[in-house]
Amino acid sequence: MVLPAKLLHAINIRNITQTAAEIYITGEIIDDAYKGWGLKDGYVFPADVKEALDSLQDKDLTIHINSCGGDVMAGIAIANMVKRHKCNTTAVVDAYAASIATQIFFSAKTRQMPKNTYIVIHKPMSEVSGNANDMLAEVKILDTIQEGIETIYNDCAQKGVDSKTIHKMVNADNGRGTWLTGEQAAEYFKVDVLDAVNAVNAADQGFMNFQNAPKDIHYQQPGEPPAENKADVLAKRAKIATALALTEEVLKDE
């Protein structure tokens, strides 16, 4: 099966067989309204996810997630699409699933986390302008959204973990919420813990919004080589640059 090229801007679909497929969600989740702005790489749009899911509706899905989250309503829409998928769905955190990306993670029938991956749950945020009445109204809206977000966490909670505990975790650190490793997440939620992968976790710019993130997560600038082999990559780049410079000199002499 050849998928439309535009899908690859938002999500990456791999290893399609007659019965299964893998979907990689690795960017910021954003509303479909912004597609008209020409945004492509690094953004996950609900419309593209729906098109992908429709094309894979008869297959079991493994959904890999590495996302800082993004737009609340866009994330909820994607989560509900995943939840409605007729075949089996397994969500896997590849590095971290933060903010609204956790809704997608918990919407799958089965959830997996390597020991060295993270989920981040926190209070919803928004920007608003206006008078005092506008501000008070926005507070009510955010509280209502939080209730909805916490619903799926409660549905996936381990036996004995009550809604008050979940609510406290979301509200922790002045609303910045709680970071959980795979093993910690399994204490509170129905999550299968996998062996850790020997790699350095890298996050995009959205990672910078979190004040209490674990120290072993590396903020990776666009185009920056991964931390675990950065020295090797930079050395190879230097050799290539030197070779190109020498080639240019030879061509000039000729």
C-alpha positions as CSV (number, residue, x, y, z in Angstrom):
1,M,0.0,0.0,0.0
2,V,1.3,3.5,-0.9
3,L,0.0,6.1,1.4
4,P,-0.6,9.8,0.4
5,A,2.7,11.8,0.8
6,K,0.9,14.4,2.8
7,L,0.3,11.9,5.6
8,L,4.1,11.7,6.2
9,H,4.2,15.3,7.2
10,A,2.1,14.6,10.3
11,I,2.5,11.0,11.1
12,N,4.7,8.2,9.9
13,I,3.1,4.9,8.9
14,R,5.4,1.8,8.7
15,N,5.4,-2.0,8.4
16,I,2.0,-2.4,6.8
17,T,0.9,-6.0,6.5
18,Q,-2.4,-7.7,5.8
19,T,-3.3,-7.7,9.5
20,A,-1.2,-4.9,11.2
21,A,0.6,-1.6,10.9
22,E,2.6,0.8,13.0
23,I,1.9,4.5,13.3
24,Y,4.5,7.0,14.7
25,I,3.2,10.2,16.2
26,T,6.3,12.3,16.8
27,G,5.4,15.9,16.5
28,E,3.3,18.7,18.1
29,I,-0.4,18.1,18.0
30,I,-2.2,21.0,16.3
31,D,-5.7,21.9,15.1
32,D,-6.7,21.3,11.5
33,A,-7.4,25.1,11.1
34,Y,-3.6,25.7,11.0
35,K,-3.1,23.5,7.9
36,G,-4.0,26.5,5.8
37,W,-0.9,28.3,7.1
38,G,1.3,25.9,5.2
39,L,2.5,24.0,8.3
40,K,3.8,20.6,7.5
41,D,6.8,18.9,9.1
42,G,6.6,18.4,12.9
43,Y,2.9,18.8,13.3
44,V,0.2,16.1,13.8
45,F,-3.3,17.1,12.4
46,P,-6.5,15.2,13.4
47,A,-7.6,15.2,9.7
48,D,-4.4,13.3,8.7
49,V,-4.7,10.9,11.5
50,K,-8.3,10.1,10.6
51,E,-7.3,9.5,7.0
52,A,-4.6,7.2,8.1
53,L,-6.9,5.3,10.5
54,D,-9.6,5.0,7.9
55,S,-7.0,3.4,5.5
56,L,-6.0,0.9,8.3
57,Q,-9.4,0.2,9.8
58,D,-9.1,-3.6,9.3
59,K,-5.7,-3.8,11.0
60,D,-4.2,-4.1,14.5
61,L,-2.2,-0.9,15.2
62,T,0.9,-0.2,17.2
63,I,1.0,3.5,17.9
64,H,4.4,4.9,18.8
65,I,4.3,8.3,20.6
66,N,7.0,10.8,21.2
67,S,5.3,14.2,21.6
68,C,5.2,17.2,23.9
69,G,1.5,17.4,23.3
70,G,-0.2,20.5,21.8
71,D,-3.7,21.6,21.2
72,V,-6.2,20.1,23.7
73,M,-9.1,19.7,21.4
74,A,-7.0,18.3,18.6
75,G,-5.5,15.8,20.9
76,I,-8.9,14.7,22.3
77,A,-10.2,14.3,18.8
78,I,-7.3,12.0,17.9
79,A,-7.7,10.1,21.1
80,N,-11.3,9.4,20.4
81,M,-10.4,8.3,16.9
82,V,-8.0,5.8,18.3
83,K,-10.5,4.6,20.9
84,R,-13.1,3.9,18.1
85,H,-10.7,1.8,16.1
86,K,-12.3,-1.6,15.6
87,C,-9.2,-3.7,15.8
88,N,-6.6,-4.0,18.6
89,T,-4.6,-0.9,19.4
90,T,-1.3,-0.8,21.4
91,A,0.3,2.5,22.3
92,V,4.0,2.6,23.0
93,V,5.9,5.6,24.5
94,D,9.2,5.9,22.6
95,A,10.6,8.8,24.7
96,Y,7.8,10.8,26.2
97,A,4.1,11.4,25.9
98,A,3.4,14.7,27.5
99,S,0.3,16.8,28.1
100,I,-2.5,16.1,25.6
101,A,-0.4,13.3,24.0
102,T,-1.2,11.3,27.1
103,Q,-4.8,11.2,26.0
104,I,-3.8,9.4,22.8
105,F,-1.6,7.0,24.8
106,F,-4.4,6.1,27.2
107,S,-7.0,5.7,24.5
108,A,-5.4,2.6,23.2
109,K,-6.6,-0.8,24.4
110,T,-3.1,-1.8,25.5
111,R,-0.4,0.6,26.8
112,Q,3.4,0.0,26.9
113,M,6.3,2.0,28.3
114,P,10.0,1.2,28.4
115,K,11.4,1.9,31.9
116,N,13.3,4.9,30.7
117,T,10.4,6.7,29.0
118,Y,8.0,9.2,30.5
119,I,4.4,10.5,30.6
120,V,3.6,14.0,31.8
121,I,0.1,14.9,33.1
122,H,-0.7,18.5,34.1
123,K,-3.4,21.1,34.2
124,P,-4.6,22.5,30.8
125,M,-3.4,25.9,29.8
126,S,-4.8,28.7,27.6
127,E,-4.3,32.3,26.7
128,V,-7.1,34.8,27.1
129,S,-7.6,38.6,27.0
130,G,-10.5,40.7,28.1
131,N,-12.1,42.0,31.3
132,A,-12.5,40.3,34.7
133,N,-15.6,38.4,33.6
134,D,-13.7,37.0,30.6
135,M,-11.0,35.8,32.9
136,L,-13.4,34.1,35.4
137,A,-15.2,32.4,32.5
138,E,-11.9,31.0,31.2
139,V,-11.2,29.6,34.6
140,K,-14.5,27.6,34.5
141,I,-13.7,26.4,31.0
142,L,-10.3,25.2,32.0
143,D,-11.7,23.4,35.1
144,T,-14.3,21.7,32.9
145,I,-11.6,20.6,30.4
146,Q,-9.5,19.3,33.2
147,E,-12.4,17.1,34.4
148,G,-12.7,15.6,31.0
149,I,-8.9,15.0,30.7
150,E,-8.8,13.3,34.1
151,T,-11.7,11.0,33.1
152,I,-9.5,8.9,30.8
153,Y,-6.8,8.8,33.5
154,N,-9.3,7.5,36.0
155,D,-10.6,4.9,33.5
156,C,-7.1,3.5,33.1
157,A,-6.1,3.7,36.8
158,Q,-4.9,0.7,38.7
159,K,-7.2,-0.8,41.3
160,G,-7.0,1.3,44.5
161,V,-5.9,4.5,42.8
162,D,-8.8,6.9,43.3
163,S,-9.7,10.1,41.4
164,K,-8.4,12.3,44.2
165,T,-4.9,10.9,43.7
166,I,-5.1,11.5,40.0
167,H,-6.3,15.0,40.5
168,K,-3.5,15.7,42.9
169,M,-0.9,14.5,40.4
170,V,-2.4,16.7,37.7
171,N,-2.4,19.8,40.0
172,A,1.2,19.1,41.4
173,D,3.9,21.7,41.0
174,N,1.6,24.7,40.6
175,G,-0.3,22.9,37.9
176,R,2.8,21.9,35.9
177,G,1.8,18.4,36.9
178,T,3.8,15.1,37.4
179,W,6.4,13.3,35.4
180,L,6.3,9.5,35.6
181,T,8.8,6.9,34.3
182,G,7.4,3.7,32.9
183,E,7.8,1.9,36.3
184,Q,6.2,4.8,38.2
185,A,3.3,5.1,35.7
186,A,2.6,1.4,36.2
187,E,2.0,2.0,39.9
188,Y,-0.9,4.3,39.1
189,F,-2.1,3.2,35.6
190,K,-2.7,0.0,33.7
191,V,0.6,0.1,31.8
192,D,2.9,-2.7,30.7
193,V,6.5,-1.9,31.5
194,L,9.2,-2.9,28.9
195,D,12.9,-3.1,29.3
196,A,14.7,0.2,28.9
197,V,16.4,1.0,25.6
198,N,20.0,2.1,25.9
199,A,19.5,5.6,24.4
200,V,19.4,9.2,25.3
201,N,15.9,10.7,25.3
202,A,15.6,13.8,23.1
203,A,12.7,16.2,23.2
204,D,11.6,19.1,21.0
205,Q,11.0,22.7,21.9
206,G,7.7,22.0,23.7
207,F,9.9,20.3,26.3
208,M,11.1,23.7,27.4
209,N,7.7,24.5,28.8
210,F,8.2,22.0,31.7
211,Q,10.0,23.2,34.7
212,N,10.5,19.9,36.6
213,A,11.5,17.6,33.8
214,P,14.0,14.7,34.5
215,K,17.6,15.6,34.0
216,D,18.3,12.7,31.6
217,I,16.1,14.2,28.8
218,H,18.2,16.2,26.3
219,Y,16.7,19.2,24.5
220,Q,17.6,18.7,20.9
221,Q,17.7,21.7,18.6
222,P,16.4,21.1,15.0
223,G,19.1,19.4,13.0
224,E,21.3,18.7,16.0
225,P,22.7,15.2,16.1
226,P,21.5,12.9,18.9
227,A,23.5,13.3,22.2
228,E,24.7,9.7,22.3
229,N,26.7,10.0,19.1
230,K,27.0,13.7,18.8
231,A,30.9,13.7,18.9
232,D,31.1,11.1,16.2
233,V,28.6,12.9,13.9
234,L,30.4,16.2,14.3
235,A,33.8,14.6,13.6
236,K,32.4,13.0,10.4
237,R,31.0,16.4,9.4
238,A,34.4,18.0,9.9
239,K,36.1,15.3,7.7
240,I,33.5,15.8,5.0
241,A,34.0,19.6,5.1
242,T,37.8,19.2,4.8
243,A,37.4,16.8,1.9
244,L,35.1,19.1,0.1
245,A,37.5,22.0,0.6
246,L,40.4,20.0,-0.8
247,T,38.3,19.0,-3.8
248,E,37.5,22.6,-4.5
249,E,41.2,23.5,-4.4
250,V,42.0,20.7,-6.8
251,L,39.3,21.8,-9.2
252,K,40.6,25.4,-9.0
253,D,44.1,24.2,-9.9
254,E,42.8,22.3,-12.9
